[in-house]
Amino acid sequence: MHPQYPGQPAGNGGRLSTQMRIIVAAAAAVVLIIGAGVVYSATSGDEKTGTGTEASSAGASGGEKKGGESGGLGGGDEKAPANTKSAVGFQLPQPKVTDTTSVAGSWLTDKAYVKTGVYEIVGYDPVKGTKLWSVPLPGQVCSASRHMSKDFKTAVVFEAGKPTKAKKYQPCNQVGALDLATGKLLWSKSVTAATGGDEPVRFDEVTVSGTTVAAGGTSGGAAFDLTTGAELWKPTAEADGCYDMGYGGGEALATVRKCGSYDDPQLTIQALNPTTGAPVSSYKMPPGVEYASIVSTKPLVVAADVGDTAGDGSGISDFFSIDAATGKLLVRISADADKYAARCGSTKVETCRHLVVGNNRLYVPTEEHEGGGEYGDTNEIVAFDLTTGKLVGGKADAGDRYTLTPLRMDGADVIAYKQPPYDKGGQIVSIDGGTFKETLLMENPADEAVRDAESSFSGDYSEVIYSKGQLFMSETMISEPRESSLGDKEYLVVSFRTS
């Protein structure tokens, strides 16, 4: 729909003028010295994780707790039910479309499961699947925040209008905030860049941190107040030609900032004051890095494919653990792409999946390999220490013919999905973040029709949310049915529940 990189942008995405940024940054430094990190602690605990397949910032589903089993790590909120066998909750068929259509975005509140549809965002009863409300949109959703506030507000980027014969692809230039508790669009707006005339800026992605909505792309970044829509910053013109490629949200706010030319880029990771956009700290990525992804903002963890050495399309050759207060590199972790199976979208900043951060550790799955049984592959989840960069020892085994994928943190535990073999249903497990001991939370039916529905959701192109005995699997992209599959049932959402 959009070129991955259309060249040097017209605007630079500067959040403040250079002089003003220096003044504010200096003031922020004084605040940090006096308040011992008050800028970051101000948003701690205010975020909820909306989409389960995405990497969650550490503690997004609950902070580190004391007590519990070995390692001094406490458990999370998810407990095994008396009966772990699940049943299908509800199934929503795919809407009929005539072209490839984004349906990215899914969230779970205390009262609704919310999913992006075609020209709308819909709240469903999480048990029955009946429609509770719908927010109509003038165009299709292009990107959705994986985070939401403690009172269930989130943000999306959507197209300015529906496709026409004259203009098949509409620009993704509208930013909007949603109240998922009431089913209302709080506000929507576009912004212009300082050097872009009246043409609204196009955005590739959007995130939420505290009360800030931040949207980024190849024309720079802009931010708004989550509740009111008040503009906090927008792309501006500066001599250095720098711009914000995108933002990582959650418990804190950080950006990947690009300077230099298309052929010789310099990327800088900045921790930001989410209200002003002033940089709290900066870390320059090494040469040979064209794109970087923010895995977590608190602690600050970044992934990159340095010198295009990963070779597998994962976007990851190394992880960088950064002190957000000072911009100092704590450790660089080499992640052999032949060994580890996490993935990041190369051109977007907050699209990493199959990895989570918590307990000052980075939990990643290994690539599939031969298991101990006669047939079928398996894998494990292992963890790197974010201070030393070393594997902590221990692992969670998927078991023969299953594949483990971390979904999110639950306190100090890791919630993970086990993709099943052809004759079994999938499982949800809780993994002790210290001992790697697994607890089965859910096992889905092995009936053929149910298996077919569950296996239709690809790990790289679906959103998975698990909470309190409920599992929701949904598509992020749908297309016109192929002639060969016209008789097959295709689902937008499939849910499972334990009794």
C-alpha positions, -999 to 999 in steps of 0.1 A, spaced: 0 0 0 29 24 8 65 23 -3 87 9 24 111 38 21 103 66 -3 136 84 2 145 114 23 114 129 38 102 164 33 98 170 70 123 159 97 100 150 125 117 173 150 96 175 182 109 209 192 133 235 177 169 226 183 174 255 207 143 247 226 151 210 227 184 217 243 168 240 269 141 214 278 166 185 278 188 204 302 158 210 324 148 174 322 183 164 332 180 185 363 146 169 371 161 134 366 190 143 390 167 156 416 138 132 412 159 100 405 140 90 374 106 106 382 99 110 344 98 73 339 81 63 372 53 87 364 38 63 339 46 30 356 16 7 360 -7 29 339 -6 7 308 -23 -25 299 -12 -47 271 -37 -49 243 -24 -74 218 -9 -106 231 14 -116 202 34 -85 205 64 -80 228 52 -64 260 73 -38 279 85 -52 311 59 -52 338 31 -41 315 10 -68 329 22 -64 364 56 -55 380 82 -77 395 69 -93 428 88 -107 457 85 -141 472 74 -172 454 98 -199 442 135 -198 434 151 -166 423 130 -144 445 104 -139 417 67 -140 425 40 -154 403 14 -135 382 -24 -132 382 -31 -161 359 -39 -194 378 -47 -228 364 -84 -236 364 -98 -268 379 -104 -280 343 -79 -269 318 -98 -283 288 -113 -255 268 -143 -252 245 -149 -229 215 -163 -196 228 -173 -179 196 -162 -176 160 -165 -145 138 -164 -151 100 -141 -129 79 -158 -99 63 -161 -101 25 -135 -79 9 -123 -75 -27 -87 -66 -19 -61 -72 7 -73 -53 38 -57 -45 71 -77 -55 102 -48 -49 127 -58 -42 162 -74 -62 190 -78 -54 227 -95 -69 258 -111 -47 284 -131 -57 315 -163 -58 295 -155 -62 258 -132 -79 233 -125 -52 207 -114 -60 171 -108 -39 140 -131 -48 111 -137 -32 77 -142 5 81 -151 0 117 -138 -10 151 -162 -33 170 -167 -42 206 -180 -78 213 -193 -95 243 -162 -116 253 -183 -146 261 -211 -146 236 -194 -128 207 -224 -106 202 -218 -70 190 -219 -44 218 -210 -14 198 -193 -2 166 -171 28 158 -175 36 121 -144 51 103 -142 70 71 -113 48 59 -96 16 68 -74 11 99 -37 11 89 -21 7 123 -32 2 159 -15 7 192 -6 -25 211 -10 -5 244 -40 10 261 -43 32 292 -56 19 326 -90 33 317 -91 15 283 -82 42 259 -60 35 228 -51 49 194 -52 40 157 -41 54 124 -66 52 96 -71 62 60 -87 96 51 -114 79 30 -126 48 11 -109 38 -21 -122 52 -54 -115 44 -90 -93 75 -93 -75 68 -60 -74 32 -51 -50 36 -21 -59 64 3 -33 80 26 -29 68 62 -29 103 77 -57 103 103 -48 97 139 -76 89 163 -81 79 200 -107 53 211 -124 49 244 -128 11 245 -149 13 276 -177 33 260 -171 25 223 -165 61 212 -140 78 189 -127 105 212 -111 125 185 -93 122 151 -70 146 132 -42 150 108 -11 172 109 11 189 83 49 190 83 67 224 83 80 218 47 52 197 34 27 225 26 -9 216 32 -4 179 26 -12 159 58 17 137 71 14 100 65 20 77 94 31 41 95 24 32 131 11 46 164 16 39 201 4 50 235 24 59 266 6 73 296 -16 101 283 4 105 250 -4 92 216 27 91 193 26 84 156 56 80 134 67 73 98 91 83 71 78 119 72 85 123 109 66 120 141 37 137 159 21 134 193 -12 142 209 -29 142 242 -48 109 245 -80 124 260 -82 158 243 -63 153 210 -43 184 218 -11 185 196 20 180 216 45 180 188 47 176 150 73 172 122 94 204 119 121 217 96 157 216 109 191 218 92 202 184 104 173 166 85 165 143 114 131 128 119 114 103 142 109 70 124 85 57 150 79 53 187 78 26 214 52 31 241 39 13 271 54 22 305 77 48 289 82 65 255 112 61 232 119 68 196 142 57 168 155 89 153 171 89 118 196 114 106 218 116 75 212 105 40 194 74 26 227 58 17 245 67 50 219 68 78 226 74 115 201 60 139 198 73 175 176 57 202 161 84 224 142 80 256 116 109 256 96 129 280 62 118 269 46 152 275 71 175 257 90 151 234 122 163 249 150 137 248 159 124 283 188 104 269 203 93 235 222 63 223 238 62 188 234 29 171 265 14 155 272 20 118 255 -5 94 221 -2 110 194 11 87 164 1 108 159 -5 145 130 -18 166 120 -10 201 113 -42 220 106 -26 254 107 9 268 111 1 305 137 -13 305 148 1 272 156 -28 248 162 -24 211 166 -49 183 185 -44 150 200 -63 121 235 -49 121 250 -49 86 222 -72 73 239 -101 89 207 -119 102 201 -133 68 166 -148 76 143 -118 73 138 -117 111 152 -81 114 174 -92 144 211 -99 146 216 -82 180 197 -68 210 208 -36 227 201 -31 264 202 6 272 201 27 304 172 50 296 182 76 321 217 81 307 217 66 272 246 43 282 247 9 265 245 -17 292 251 -47 270 249 -58 234 235 -93 229 243 -112 198 213 -133 188 222 -159 162 193 -159 137 198 -196 132 192 -202 169 165 -178 179 130 -172 164 120 -137 175 110 -113 147 108 -76 141 93 -57 111 122 -40 94 106 -7 85 85 -2 116 97 6 151 72 -13 174 63 -45 155 85 -71 173 68 -103 181 76 -137 197 96 -122 226 89 -105 259 108 -85 285 105 -89 323 125 -96 354 154 -77 338 154 -106 312 147 -110 276 127 -141 269 130 -155 233 120 -188 216 146 -209 199 141 -220 163 124 -253 158 146 -284 158 143 -322 159 126 -334 191 133 -364 212 104 -384 197 104 -403 165 85 -376 146 81 -338 147 100 -308 157 101 -288 190 117 -257 205 123 -239 238 121 -205 255 153 -192 269 163 -159 286 191 -134 284 201 -113 314 198 -76 303 227 -65 325 253 -92 316 239 -103 282 244 -139 291 219 -167 290 205 -172 325 205 -210 324 174 -231 323 147 -233 296 110 -240 291 105 -270 267 77 -270 243 76 -308 242 77 -330 212 58 -317 181 48 -284 199 63 -250 194 64 -224 222 59 -187 216 59 -161 244 29 -138 244 33 -114 274 45 -111 309 22 -118 339 40 -104 368 72 -123 369 58 -152 348 57 -156 310 24 -164 293 31 -185 262 12 -203 234 20 -238 223 13 -243 187 1 -279 184 9 -308 161 -17 -317 134 -37 -340 157 -38 -319 189 -52 -286 201 -31 -257 211 -21 -249 247 -16 -218 269 10 -222 296 24 -200 324 62 -202 327 79 -192 360 102 -164 350 129 -177 374 127 -215 374 111 -220 339 86 -244 355 55 -246 333 18 -246 344 -9 -256 319 -36 -230 318 -56 -241 288 -57 -270 262 -79 -265 232 -101 -293 216 -85 -318 192 -116 -320 170 -106 -317 133 -129 -287 126 -116 -268 157 -80 -277 149 -85 -264 114 -99 -231 127 -71 -227 153 -43 -236 129 -55 -211 103 -40 -182 123 -4 -178 114 21 -169 142 35 -140 122 2 -126 110 -22 -129 138 -30 -114 172 -33 -136 203 -47 -125 236 -51 -147 267 -66 -136 300 -83 -154 328 -93 -185 310 -102 -168 277 -81 -170 245 -88 -148 214 -70 -154 181 -76 -129 152 -62 -120 118 -43 -88 111 -48 -90 73 -76 -104 52 -81 -108 14 -105 -119 -12 -111 -156 -9 -92 -178 -34 -113 -199 -57 -97 -231 -43 -108 -221 -8 -143 -209 -15 -158 -238 4 -135 -234 35 -146 -214 65 -123 -184 71 -125 -166 104 -117 -131 116 -117 -142 153 -119 -175 171 -121 -176 209 -117 -204 235 -128 -206 271 -122 -229 300 -151 -237 323 
